[in-house]
Amino acid sequence: MAARASILLLALAACGDPPAAPDAAIAVDAEVSGFPATLTLPASSATITQAFAATITGAAGAPVGAVALAANTGTVGLDGTTLAFVYEEQPFPPYTLYQGFAIGAARWDVFWAYCMNAALVDVYDEGVGAPRLFERAATGSCDLPMTTTTTTVALPAITIPAPTPLAGYTVEGPAIAVHHDGTGWLRIDGAQLPLIVFGDVDCSTVCGGAGWHELHTVFWDAAAQRVIVAIIYLEADRPGEVLITYGRALPDLSDPIGRRTLTATWTISAARQHHPPRAPFVGMPPPRALRP
């Protein structure tokens, strides 16, 4: 049973800067989201086979620190040493992007390593709850053979608060809903999973293609006792649908969502459209962003 508590939601800008015109504060009962107030997840252990082998070593500015990944697993500093696992690879010239988890006992971060040719040039990091998305310039090397690799991944148990929902988006469809307060649900494999939008990126004008908005979202699967992080894409040239992809769950390290295109209408409040990312950030492009 989710704890009943009132949460004051303030519309926050992408990348951590204050919005020019915030949405009105919204009081939301936490039980509406369907999430437990605290996410307590056991240690993760799985053998994962992927079509790439990312070996990335170097360092980025504080708080990221040292990056040491070999064959898709390793560590990222983050004001300590967190165990890390890379689970997505996305070419987006001139970059190749790698998305992964960095896990400590009381933190769950999603990070993106930006590689250009054989060099590590940037690291972006975002906590599931906190901190907001930030970037640090990096130096180092990327060895990125497209070789099928099987890796044993082990990540620690974690306890974190359920994230505060981010207001400002609405999505309405037969299989998905995002309410303006940042809560909602996704129907998947016969189950309805509650969701919370905890972060966003405005890639409407500077990231290429027709542009898009990213809703960085966490889903609670009570039946499987797992939490899934994925990105919902609102693409400017596809107003009647949304794309959900780049998902991964704890503690089982599976991808229950895959790549799903769902029929839905969507709107974005004015407060969420004022803040495109700064160069060199190009978002985490949807897989079809560079389609002809």
KOLLO-609644 format. One record per residue (C-alpha): residue number from 1; x, y, z. Coordinates in pm, 1 decimal. Last residue first. Example, Ala and Ser with C-alpha at 12.3 -4.5 7.8 and 13.67 -1.06 7.14 Angstrom:
+-----+----------+----------+----------+
! num !        u !        v !        w !
+-----+----------+----------+----------+
!   2 !   1367.0 !   -106.0 !    714.0 !
!   1 !   1230.0 !   -450.0 !    780.0 !
+-----+----------+----------+----------+
END
This chain:
+-----+----------+----------+----------+
! num !        u !        v !        w !
+-----+----------+----------+----------+
! 292 !   1525.9 !    934.7 !  -4411.3 !
! 291 !   1528.9 !    805.4 !  -4049.0 !
! 290 !   1767.2 !    992.9 !  -3824.0 !
! 289 !   1535.7 !   1021.5 !  -3524.4 !
! 288 !   1418.9 !    658.5 !  -3563.7 !
! 287 !   1595.6 !    523.0 !  -3256.1 !
! 286 !   1479.5 !    816.9 !  -3042.5 !
! 285 !   1776.1 !   1039.0 !  -2974.6 !
! 284 !   1917.1 !   1056.8 !  -2623.5 !
! 283 !   1952.9 !   1432.7 !  -2612.8 !
! 282 !   2187.7 !   1629.7 !  -2834.2 !
! 281 !   2397.8 !   1804.3 !  -2570.7 !
! 280 !   2705.3 !   1980.2 !  -2709.8 !
! 279 !   2555.1 !   2236.0 !  -2693.1 !
! 278 !   2285.6 !   2359.8 !  -2454.4 !
! 277 !   1953.9 !   2188.0 !  -2407.5 !
! 276 !   1630.7 !   2359.7 !  -2513.6 !
! 275 !   1457.9 !   2549.0 !  -2229.7 !
! 274 !   1130.8 !   2725.3 !  -2295.7 !
! 273 !    903.5 !   2434.3 !  -2380.5 !
! 272 !    820.6 !   2292.2 !  -2034.5 !
! 271 !    665.6 !   2613.8 !  -1899.8 !
! 270 !    441.6 !   2644.2 !  -2205.0 !
! 269 !    273.2 !   2315.0 !  -2117.5 !
! 268 !    323.1 !   2018.9 !  -2348.3 !
! 267 !     34.4 !   1827.3 !  -2504.5 !
! 266 !    -14.0 !   1468.6 !  -2615.2 !
! 265 !   -241.0 !   1247.0 !  -2821.3 !
! 264 !   -188.6 !    872.1 !  -2807.6 !
! 263 !   -147.3 !    559.4 !  -3020.3 !
! 262 !    146.8 !    365.6 !  -2883.7 !
! 261 !    484.0 !    283.7 !  -3039.0 !
! 260 !    667.1 !     36.7 !  -2820.1 !
! 259 !   1037.8 !    -52.2 !  -2816.5 !
! 258 !   1132.6 !   -301.2 !  -2547.3 !
! 257 !    914.1 !   -257.6 !  -2240.3 !
! 256 !   1013.5 !   -548.8 !  -2014.2 !
! 255 !   1388.6 !   -485.5 !  -2053.8 !
! 254 !   1546.2 !   -712.7 !  -1792.0 !
! 253 !   1797.0 !   -616.5 !  -1522.5 !
! 252 !   1611.1 !   -833.6 !  -1262.6 !
! 251 !   1642.6 !   -585.0 !   -974.5 !
! 250 !   1584.6 !   -339.8 !  -1126.3 !
! 249 !   1445.6 !   -281.4 !  -1473.5 !
! 248 !   1571.5 !   -140.7 !  -1804.3 !
! 247 !   1403.6 !     63.5 !  -2075.5 !
! 246 !   1557.2 !    245.7 !  -2371.5 !
! 245 !   1213.2 !    271.2 !  -2537.7 !
! 244 !    866.8 !    427.1 !  -2534.0 !
! 243 !    739.7 !    602.3 !  -2849.8 !
! 242 !    432.8 !    823.6 !  -2848.2 !
! 241 !    157.7 !    863.6 !  -3105.9 !
! 240 !    -80.7 !   1103.6 !  -3277.2 !
! 239 !    149.4 !   1406.8 !  -3297.0 !
! 238 !    422.1 !   1225.1 !  -3493.3 !
! 237 !    631.9 !   1496.9 !  -3658.7 !
! 236 !    708.0 !   1672.2 !  -3330.7 !
! 235 !    809.3 !   1355.3 !  -3151.5 !
! 234 !    693.1 !   1302.2 !  -2791.2 !
! 233 !    930.7 !   1034.3 !  -2666.8 !
! 232 !    878.2 !    835.8 !  -2345.1 !
! 231 !   1209.3 !    724.2 !  -2194.7 !
! 230 !   1247.0 !    418.9 !  -1970.5 !
! 229 !   1321.7 !    322.7 !  -1608.4 !
! 228 !   1158.5 !      8.2 !  -1472.7 !
! 227 !   1104.3 !    -78.6 !  -1106.5 !
! 226 !   1054.1 !   -436.5 !   -993.3 !
! 225 !    837.9 !   -628.8 !   -749.0 !
! 224 !    714.9 !   -860.7 !  -1027.6 !
! 223 !    347.1 !   -812.4 !   -942.1 !
! 222 !    405.9 !   -454.9 !   -822.4 !
! 221 !    558.1 !   -334.4 !  -1148.0 !
! 220 !    636.1 !     33.2 !  -1077.2 !
! 219 !    731.2 !    250.4 !  -1376.9 !
! 218 !    992.7 !    529.7 !  -1384.3 !
! 217 !    997.0 !    795.9 !  -1653.4 !
! 216 !   1232.3 !   1029.5 !  -1833.6 !
! 215 !    995.0 !   1220.9 !  -2058.8 !
! 214 !   1186.5 !   1326.7 !  -2369.5 !
! 213 !   1064.2 !   1600.6 !  -2602.2 !
! 212 !   1124.7 !   1581.2 !  -2976.1 !
! 211 !   1269.5 !   1750.0 !  -3281.5 !
! 210 !   1198.2 !   1714.9 !  -3653.9 !
! 209 !   1543.9 !   1572.3 !  -3716.0 !
! 208 !   1826.7 !   1720.8 !  -3515.8 !
! 207 !   1896.4 !   1805.4 !  -3151.3 !
! 206 !   1858.2 !   2183.6 !  -3144.9 !
! 205 !   1488.3 !   2268.5 !  -3184.1 !
! 204 !   1248.4 !   2035.2 !  -3001.4 !
! 203 !   1504.8 !   1853.5 !  -2789.9 !
! 202 !   1349.5 !   1967.2 !  -2461.2 !
! 201 !   1463.8 !   1709.1 !  -2205.5 !
! 200 !   1260.4 !   1576.9 !  -1913.4 !
! 199 !   1283.5 !   1432.2 !  -1563.3 !
! 198 !   1086.7 !   1241.9 !  -1297.2 !
! 197 !    777.1 !   1133.3 !  -1490.4 !
! 196 !    603.9 !    887.6 !  -1257.2 !
! 195 !    432.6 !    569.6 !  -1372.6 !
! 194 !    172.6 !    322.5 !  -1251.9 !
! 193 !    176.4 !    -13.8 !  -1430.9 !
! 192 !   -145.2 !   -158.9 !  -1571.7 !
! 191 !   -105.7 !   -528.9 !  -1645.1 !
! 190 !   -216.4 !   -739.1 !  -1940.6 !
! 189 !    123.1 !   -748.2 !  -2106.1 !
! 188 !    170.1 !   -371.5 !  -2072.1 !
! 187 !    -76.2 !    -98.2 !  -1986.6 !
! 186 !    108.8 !    218.1 !  -1885.1 !
! 185 !      1.2 !    455.4 !  -1608.6 !
! 184 !      1.1 !    816.3 !  -1493.4 !
! 183 !    175.5 !   1067.0 !  -1270.1 !
! 182 !    343.1 !   1392.3 !  -1375.3 !
! 181 !     76.3 !   1637.8 !  -1250.3 !
! 180 !    -47.3 !   1700.2 !  -1605.7 !
! 179 !   -149.7 !   1336.0 !  -1627.5 !
! 178 !     42.6 !   1084.1 !  -1835.4 !
! 177 !   -177.3 !    811.2 !  -1975.3 !
! 176 !    -92.9 !    502.6 !  -2176.9 !
! 175 !   -259.2 !    202.2 !  -2341.0 !
! 174 !   -575.4 !    350.9 !  -2490.8 !
! 173 !   -418.2 !    696.9 !  -2527.2 !
! 172 !   -382.4 !   1028.2 !  -2350.1 !
! 171 !    -51.7 !   1200.2 !  -2278.6 !
! 170 !    -26.8 !   1520.9 !  -2075.8 !
! 169 !    290.8 !   1705.8 !  -1984.6 !
! 168 !    368.3 !   1987.9 !  -1739.1 !
! 167 !    434.2 !   1842.1 !  -1396.7 !
! 166 !    740.9 !   1646.4 !  -1280.1 !
! 165 !    652.2 !   1378.0 !  -1026.6 !
! 164 !    864.2 !   1352.4 !   -707.6 !
! 163 !   1071.2 !   1034.9 !   -718.4 !
! 162 !    996.2 !    735.7 !   -493.3 !
! 161 !   1241.5 !    758.2 !   -207.3 !
! 160 !   1557.3 !    547.2 !   -237.8 !
! 159 !   1674.8 !    213.7 !    -96.4 !
! 158 !   1927.0 !     14.5 !   -296.5 !
! 157 !   2066.1 !   -338.6 !   -311.5 !
! 156 !   2397.3 !   -358.5 !   -495.1 !
! 155 !   2462.8 !   -429.1 !   -864.1 !
! 154 !   2605.5 !   -745.9 !  -1020.2 !
! 153 !   2627.8 !   -788.5 !  -1398.0 !
! 152 !   2779.6 !  -1097.2 !  -1562.0 !
! 151 !   2858.5 !   -999.9 !  -1918.9 !
! 150 !   2800.3 !  -1174.8 !  -2250.7 !
! 149 !   2931.2 !   -979.1 !  -2549.1 !
! 148 !   2831.8 !   -972.2 !  -2914.2 !
! 147 !   3096.8 !   -759.7 !  -3081.6 !
! 146 !   3032.6 !   -415.1 !  -3222.0 !
! 145 !   3368.1 !   -292.1 !  -3095.4 !
! 144 !   3357.5 !     27.1 !  -2888.7 !
! 143 !   3687.4 !    124.3 !  -2732.5 !
! 142 !   3623.9 !    470.3 !  -2590.2 !
! 141 !   3902.8 !    679.4 !  -2440.2 !
! 140 !   3935.0 !    955.3 !  -2185.8 !
! 139 !   3849.8 !   1313.7 !  -2116.2 !
! 138 !   3516.6 !   1443.4 !  -1992.6 !
! 137 !   3302.3 !   1755.2 !  -1989.5 !
! 136 !   3029.4 !   1736.4 !  -1727.1 !
! 135 !   2656.8 !   1747.0 !  -1789.3 !
! 134 !   2353.0 !   1763.3 !  -1559.5 !
! 133 !   2007.3 !   1606.7 !  -1536.4 !
! 132 !   1840.8 !   1667.3 !  -1201.1 !
! 131 !   2000.6 !   1505.6 !   -897.9 !
! 130 !   1780.8 !   1352.0 !   -771.9 !
! 129 !   1463.1 !   1143.0 !   -806.7 !
! 128 !   1598.3 !    871.2 !  -1030.9 !
! 127 !   1925.2 !   1057.6 !  -1061.7 !
! 126 !   2047.0 !   1206.8 !  -1385.9 !
! 125 !   2394.6 !   1204.6 !  -1537.4 !
! 124 !   2548.9 !   1328.9 !  -1859.6 !
! 123 !   2909.9 !   1245.5 !  -1944.6 !
! 122 !   3102.2 !   1422.0 !  -2217.0 !
! 121 !   3401.9 !   1381.3 !  -2450.5 !
! 120 !   3515.5 !   1018.1 !  -2427.8 !
! 119 !   3744.2 !    971.2 !  -2728.0 !
! 118 !   3770.6 !    695.5 !  -2989.6 !
! 117 !   3555.5 !    862.2 !  -3256.0 !
! 116 !   3333.2 !   1083.5 !  -3043.1 !
! 115 !   3196.5 !    911.0 !  -2733.8 !
! 114 !   2919.7 !   1056.8 !  -2519.3 !
! 113 !   2861.4 !    852.7 !  -2203.4 !
! 112 !   2502.9 !    877.1 !  -2078.0 !
! 111 !   2414.5 !    813.9 !  -1716.7 !
! 110 !   2108.1 !    696.2 !  -1525.3 !
! 109 !   2157.4 !    723.5 !  -1151.8 !
! 108 !   2016.0 !    520.8 !   -864.7 !
! 107 !   2128.4 !    632.8 !   -520.3 !
! 106 !   2116.7 !    507.8 !   -160.6 !
! 105 !   2325.0 !    188.4 !   -168.5 !
! 104 !   2496.3 !    291.4 !   -490.0 !
! 103 !   2398.4 !    217.4 !   -847.4 !
! 102 !   2513.9 !    363.9 !  -1179.4 !
! 101 !   2282.7 !    263.1 !  -1462.4 !
! 100 !   2364.5 !    286.5 !  -1832.4 !
!  99 !   2325.9 !    466.4 !  -2162.1 !
!  98 !   2599.6 !    474.8 !  -2424.8 !
!  97 !   2599.3 !    733.2 !  -2702.0 !
!  96 !   2803.9 !    729.0 !  -3023.2 !
!  95 !   2866.4 !   1080.9 !  -3136.3 !
!  94 !   2928.4 !   1265.0 !  -3465.3 !
!  93 !   2683.1 !   1128.1 !  -3558.2 !
!  92 !   2409.0 !    972.1 !  -3342.6 !
!  91 !   2486.5 !    602.9 !  -3296.6 !
!  90 !   2290.8 !    458.2 !  -3003.9 !
!  89 !   2413.6 !    192.7 !  -2760.0 !
!  88 !   2206.4 !     79.4 !  -2462.2 !
!  87 !   2275.0 !   -140.9 !  -2156.7 !
!  86 !   2584.3 !     -6.4 !  -1982.0 !
!  85 !   2618.1 !   -127.6 !  -1621.6 !
!  84 !   2775.5 !     64.0 !  -1336.0 !
!  83 !   2879.5 !      6.3 !   -976.7 !
!  82 !   2908.0 !    330.1 !   -783.0 !
!  81 !   3231.2 !    453.7 !   -631.4 !
!  80 !   3215.7 !    774.0 !   -432.4 !
!  79 !   3113.6 !   1126.8 !   -522.5 !
!  78 !   2969.9 !   1000.0 !   -853.1 !
!  77 !   3270.0 !    779.0 !   -940.3 !
!  76 !   3148.1 !    551.5 !  -1220.7 !
!  75 !   3229.1 !    179.4 !  -1207.1 !
!  74 !   3244.3 !   -135.1 !  -1420.2 !
!  73 !   3024.2 !   -309.1 !  -1677.0 !
!  72 !   2967.5 !   -300.4 !  -2052.6 !
!  71 !   3278.5 !   -490.6 !  -2170.5 !
!  70 !   3505.6 !   -277.8 !  -1951.1 !
!  69 !   3389.9 !     43.2 !  -1784.5 !
!  68 !   3603.4 !    271.4 !  -1568.3 !
!  67 !   3477.3 !    629.1 !  -1535.6 !
!  66 !   3644.4 !    846.7 !  -1271.9 !
!  65 !   3474.2 !   1157.0 !  -1136.5 !
!  64 !   3105.3 !   1232.5 !  -1190.7 !
!  63 !   3064.1 !   1489.8 !   -909.5 !
!  62 !   3283.1 !   1649.7 !  -1020.0 !
!  61 !   3422.9 !   1685.9 !  -1371.2 !
!  60 !   3465.6 !   1384.6 !  -1595.6 !
!  59 !   3724.1 !   1106.5 !  -1599.8 !
!  58 !   3858.9 !    838.4 !  -1828.3 !
!  57 !   3786.1 !    482.9 !  -1936.6 !
!  56 !   3519.3 !    340.9 !  -2165.1 !
!  55 !   3512.5 !    -22.0 !  -2281.1 !
!  54 !   3176.8 !    -79.4 !  -2446.6 !
!  53 !   3117.9 !   -423.1 !  -2596.8 !
!  52 !   2822.9 !   -434.2 !  -2834.7 !
!  51 !   2546.6 !   -671.3 !  -2944.7 !
!  50 !   2438.4 !   -754.2 !  -2589.3 !
!  49 !   2416.5 !  -1066.5 !  -2374.0 !
!  48 !   2331.9 !  -1012.0 !  -2006.3 !
!  47 !   2399.5 !  -1250.5 !  -1719.2 !
!  46 !   2210.2 !  -1134.2 !  -1414.9 !
!  45 !   2252.1 !  -1014.6 !  -1058.6 !
!  44 !   2069.6 !   -729.3 !   -890.0 !
!  43 !   2075.8 !   -668.5 !   -514.6 !
!  42 !   1738.4 !   -618.9 !   -351.3 !
!  41 !   1516.9 !   -316.5 !   -413.1 !
!  40 !   1359.6 !    -85.0 !   -157.5 !
!  39 !   1165.6 !    193.2 !   -329.3 !
!  38 !   1014.1 !    418.6 !    -63.9 !
!  37 !    673.9 !    589.3 !    -80.2 !
!  36 !    532.7 !    287.8 !   -257.3 !
!  35 !    401.9 !    383.4 !   -599.9 !
!  34 !     43.1 !    370.6 !   -715.9 !
!  33 !     64.4 !    729.1 !   -842.6 !
!  32 !   -264.9 !    821.5 !   -675.8 !
!  31 !   -119.4 !    712.9 !   -342.7 !
!  30 !    108.9 !   1018.3 !   -344.3 !
!  29 !   -192.8 !   1251.3 !   -315.7 !
!  28 !   -115.0 !   1544.8 !   -541.8 !
!  27 !   -101.7 !   1917.9 !   -464.3 !
!  26 !    -17.9 !   2117.4 !   -778.0 !
!  25 !    201.1 !   2428.9 !   -787.7 !
!  24 !    118.9 !   2648.6 !  -1085.7 !
!  23 !    333.5 !   2592.2 !  -1390.3 !
!  22 !    659.9 !   2778.5 !  -1393.9 !
!  21 !    725.7 !   3078.5 !  -1623.3 !
!  20 !   1097.8 !   3132.8 !  -1686.8 !
!  19 !   1187.0 !   2788.8 !  -1560.0 !
!  18 !   1465.5 !   2741.5 !  -1305.3 !
!  17 !   1781.0 !   2563.7 !  -1430.5 !
!  16 !   1839.2 !   2195.1 !  -1352.5 !
!  15 !   1902.2 !   2045.5 !  -1695.6 !
!  14 !   1533.4 !   2057.7 !  -1789.9 !
!  13 !   1317.6 !   2313.1 !  -1612.2 !
!  12 !   1112.3 !   2233.9 !  -1303.9 !
!  11 !    735.0 !   2252.5 !  -1265.7 !
!  10 !    661.9 !   2245.7 !   -894.8 !
!   9 !    478.0 !   1957.3 !   -734.8 !
!   8 !    387.9 !   1969.5 !   -368.0 !
!   7 !    347.7 !   1615.7 !   -244.4 !
!   6 !     66.1 !   1520.2 !    -10.0 !
!   5 !    112.0 !   1191.0 !    163.1 !
!   4 !    -64.1 !    856.4 !    165.3 !
!   3 !    183.4 !    575.8 !    183.1 !
!   2 !    147.4 !    328.8 !    -97.2 !
!   1 !      0.0 !      0.0 !      0.0 !
+-----+----------+----------+----------+
END
